[in-house]
Amino acid sequence: RQDDTARAGVADGSAGMATAERDNLVAEVGDVRKARQLLHSVVKTNPSHAPGWIAAARLEESSGNVKQARKLIETACGKCGDNEDVWIEAVRLSSSRSNSRNDAGDVLVK
């Protein structure tokens, strides 16, 4: 029975596709981990590097970890608060949370 199932997967390509999808997912997870390590190193080495903080926050957001993205950008506001791009990113991340008109003000108060 197991051989029949394996042959059926080979015949219609579904077994190969599932393996390819799994391999791609594993590669993407590995890439995210590497990117996370690299960006952590960037902001640790140069805490006033706003693009590093923004990239780290966006990586977390794209990985589905919006809470961590907001924490990172909040830290960035403290480390390089004179950079307007950091504040724009903070407002963008904050406004993705809700549709409140006070979101921008809430970010600036922090």
VOTOR-43139 format. One line per field, with one value per residue (C-alpha): residue in one letter; y, x, z. Coordinates in pm, whole numbers. Example, Ala and Ser with C-alpha at 12.3 -4.5 7.8 and 13.67 -1.06 7.14 Angstrom:
res	(a; s)
Y	(-450; -106)
X	(1230; 1367)
Z	(780; 714)
This chain:
res	(r; q; d; d; t; a; r; a; g; v; a; d; g; s; a; g; m; a; t; a; e; r; d; n; l; v; a; e; v; g; d; v; r; k; a; r; q; l; l; h; s; v; v; k; t; n; p; s; h; a; p; g; w; i; a; a; a; r; l; e; e; s; s; g; n; v; k; q; a; r; k; l; i; e; t; a; c; g; k; c; g; d; n; e; d; v; w; i; e; a; v; r; l; s; s; s; r; s; n; s; r; n; d; a; g; d; v; l; v; k)
Y	(0; 244; 177; 240; 575; 671; 573; 773; 1078; 1037; 983; 1302; 1500; 1574; 1400; 1593; 1916; 1863; 1791; 2099; 2319; 2185; 2243; 2599; 2665; 2531; 2750; 3058; 2996; 2960; 3282; 3466; 3343; 3455; 3793; 3835; 3760; 3999; 4285; 4226; 4261; 4579; 4758; 4632; 4752; 5083; 5167; 5499; 5327; 5393; 5179; 4877; 4925; 4975; 4665; 4460; 4580; 4504; 4158; 4082; 4226; 4020; 3712; 3774; 3902; 4251; 4285; 4237; 4478; 4745; 4681; 4718; 5040; 5180; 5109; 5272; 5588; 5606; 5528; 5747; 5969; 6247; 6031; 6099; 5766; 5583; 5789; 5736; 5361; 5381; 5555; 5303; 5007; 5171; 5248; 4887; 4796; 4993; 5264; 5514; 5872; 5918; 5657; 5910; 6117; 5806; 5728; 6082; 6085; 5774)
X	(0; 274; 444; 115; 80; 437; 392; 70; 250; 527; 275; 82; 380; 215; 482; 758; 567; 514; 884; 979; 742; 880; 1238; 1153; 991; 1296; 1522; 1306; 1307; 1685; 1711; 1493; 1713; 2027; 1874; 1762; 2114; 2269; 2034; 2078; 2451; 2402; 2195; 2413; 2731; 2581; 2272; 2223; 2187; 1821; 1801; 1918; 1643; 1380; 1496; 1489; 1137; 1016; 1170; 979; 660; 692; 754; 424; 581; 429; 466; 844; 853; 688; 933; 1227; 1103; 1025; 1384; 1497; 1304; 1511; 1844; 1810; 1514; 1637; 1580; 1238; 1228; 1227; 931; 746; 798; 677; 359; 309; 348; 123; -147; -148; -274; -596; -774; -764; -699; -480; -222; 31; -9; 31; 361; 489; 394; 603)
Z	(0; 90; -245; -427; -251; -329; -695; -715; -583; -839; -1117; -1052; -916; -581; -372; -545; -508; -135; -90; -291; -92; 235; 118; 15; 351; 535; 321; 388; 763; 752; 553; 806; 1089; 908; 825; 1187; 1312; 1060; 1144; 1518; 1464; 1260; 1524; 1809; 1636; 1523; 1729; 1549; 1210; 1136; 819; 1020; 1277; 1007; 820; 1142; 1220; 869; 879; 1198; 1053; 734; 950; 1127; 1449; 1454; 1831; 1802; 1506; 1721; 2005; 1771; 1617; 1962; 2062; 1738; 1829; 2146; 1979; 1670; 1745; 1520; 1213; 1063; 877; 1210; 1325; 998; 1038; 1398; 1286; 1004; 1241; 1497; 1244; 1126; 1473; 1455; 1265; 1548; 1442; 1751; 1650; 1522; 1837; 2053; 1884; 1931; 2299; 2363)
